[in-house]
Amino acid sequence: MGKAVIAIHGGAGAISRAQMSLQQELRYIEALSAIVETGQKMLEAGESALDVVTEAVRLLEECPLFNAGIGAVFTRDETHELDACVMDGNTLKAGAVAGVSHLRNPVLAARVVMEQSPHVMMIG
């Protein structure tokens, strides 16, 4: 088998580089690089793809720069409604949460739905 790699993106939306200072751009690059490095080290240590993707998304959720978790865009009512989904490619089991507003890491909840409930998706 070839070398495993990880690829991530920093969320939906369009942030023009022309509107961003060099310092801001470097913060994004550094944060994304740190998350990729963490995931790559996990892969090299033999961690499962599911564990790696869960951790990468959790780290994105923890970073206020990205449209996930604590950095998510506010709703019209100035609240957060977050979604997350995970899937195990080996078993084809999946878990998701949608419209959650009181969870710091929706990806961890999605993983619990997949691993510990008979459901695929929970909302609210």
Rosetta blueprint (number, residue, H / E / L):
1 M L
2 G L
3 K L
4 A L
5 V L
6 I L
7 A L
8 I L
9 H L
10 G L
11 G L
12 A L
13 G L
14 A L
15 I L
16 S L
17 R H
18 A H
19 Q H
20 M L
21 S L
22 L H
23 Q H
24 Q H
25 E H
26 L H
27 R H
28 Y H
29 I H
30 E H
31 A H
32 L H
33 S H
34 A H
35 I H
36 V H
37 E H
38 T H
39 G H
40 Q H
41 K H
42 M H
43 L H
44 E H
45 A L
46 G L
47 E L
48 S L
49 A H
50 L H
51 D H
52 V H
53 V H
54 T H
55 E H
56 A H
57 V H
58 R H
59 L H
60 L H
61 E H
62 E H
63 C L
64 P L
65 L L
66 F L
67 N L
68 A L
69 G H
70 I H
71 G H
72 A L
73 V L
74 F L
75 T L
76 R L
77 D L
78 E L
79 T L
80 H L
81 E L
82 L E
83 D E
84 A E
85 C E
86 V E
87 M E
88 D L
89 G L
90 N L
91 T L
92 L L
93 K L
94 A E
95 G E
96 A E
97 V E
98 A E
99 G E
100 V E
101 S L
102 H L
103 L L
104 R L
105 N L
106 P H
107 V H
108 L H
109 A H
110 A H
111 R H
112 V H
113 V H
114 M H
115 E H
116 Q H
117 S L
118 P L
119 H L
120 V L
121 M E
122 M E
123 I E
124 G L
